[in-house]
Structure formats: C-alpha cells, structure tokens
Amino acid sequence: MPQTAWHDLTLSLPLSASYPKRKAKAATIKAFLSKAPPGASYSETSLNFITQFADVVVGEFRPPRYRISVVKLERHPAKVLHSMIAVGYGNF
C-alpha cells in the first residue's frame, strides 16, 4: 500500500472507521507468514505502530497461532533532532 494512501487511512477518526481498510495490511502479513518456514516472524518497524496499527494486530493475530511481542525503542530527543537535521528533515 503506498505510504500516502496508508497515511490517509489513519487520519480518519475514529480509527474504527478505517479498521476494515487497515485490516488489509494484516491479510497481507498473514499471507506472507503462511508461506514462510515454521518459526518465521514479521517485524513492523513503523514509529506509528501503536497509534495506527496496534488495534488491528491485537484483533487479527490471536494466540496460540500467533505470538505478538512489542519492542519500544527509545532515543534521547537530542539524538533524534540531530538525525533529523542530518537528513535534512524540516526547516532548521
């Protein structure tokens, strides 16, 4: 799904209104996992996971068939700002 289309889906509030469309991503992930070897995993690396996709994951990937782990990576705000400046993000 193109990034702009995904972004547009998550802007509509309440999120329950966009659930069926966001669920399409879960179907794609399930199709990938069904063809993968046993024990394979999928990693979602979106910084917006909690706000845009967590409800779908909890609803669609239920134990015991699926095991969900969420890892929250944090960086010091100054390091984040440094990275943003280094890649030219924003008008600093």
C-alpha positions in Angstrom: 0.0 0.0 0.0 1.5 3.4 -0.9 2.6 5.5 2.0 0.3 8.4 1.2 -2.8 6.0 1.0 -1.9 4.4 4.3 -1.4 7.8 5.9 -4.8 9.0 4.6 -6.5 5.9 6.1 -5.1 6.6 9.6 -6.1 10.3 9.6 -9.8 9.4 9.6 -11.1 9.4 13.1 -12.4 7.3 14.8 -9.9 4.7 13.8 -12.7 2.1 13.9 -14.0 3.8 10.7 -10.7 2.8 8.9 -10.3 -0.6 10.5 -11.6 -2.7 7.5 -9.1 -0.9 5.2 -6.2 -1.2 7.6 -7.1 -4.9 8.1 -6.0 -5.4 4.5 -2.4 -5.0 5.7 -2.9 -7.8 8.3 -4.2 -10.1 5.5 -1.0 -9.4 3.5 1.1 -10.2 6.6 -0.8 -13.4 7.2 -0.3 -14.5 3.6 3.4 -13.9 3.9 3.6 -15.9 7.2 1.5 -18.8 5.7 4.2 -19.3 3.0 7.2 -18.8 5.4 9.0 -21.6 7.1 7.9 -22.6 10.6 9.1 -20.2 13.2 9.4 -17.3 10.8 8.5 -13.9 12.1 7.4 -10.5 10.8 8.7 -7.2 12.2 6.8 -4.0 11.9 9.1 -1.0 12.1 6.7 1.8 11.9 7.2 4.5 14.5 3.4 4.9 14.3 2.6 1.3 15.1 0.9 2.0 18.4 -1.3 4.7 17.1 -2.1 3.3 13.6 -1.9 -0.5 13.6 -1.8 -2.0 17.1 -5.6 -2.4 17.2 -5.6 -4.4 14.0 -2.7 -6.6 15.2 -4.4 -7.4 18.5 -7.7 -8.1 16.7 -6.3 -10.2 13.9 -3.2 -12.0 15.2 -4.6 -14.0 18.1 -2.7 -16.7 20.2 -2.0 -19.5 20.1 -1.4 -19.4 16.3 0.4 -16.0 16.6 2.7 -14.7 19.2 3.0 -10.9 19.5 5.9 -9.0 21.0 6.2 -5.3 21.0 9.6 -3.7 21.5 9.7 0.0 22.1 13.0 1.6 21.1 13.7 5.0 22.6 16.4 7.6 21.8 17.3 10.7 23.5 15.5 13.7 22.0 18.7 15.5 21.1 19.9 12.5 19.1 16.6 12.4 17.3 16.9 16.1 16.4 20.5 15.6 15.3 19.4 12.8 13.0 16.5 14.9 11.5 18.9 17.8 10.8 21.5 15.4 9.3 19.0 14.0 6.7 17.5 17.5 6.0 14.1 16.9 7.6 12.3 20.1 8.4 13.4 23.7 8.2 16.0 24.1 10.9 
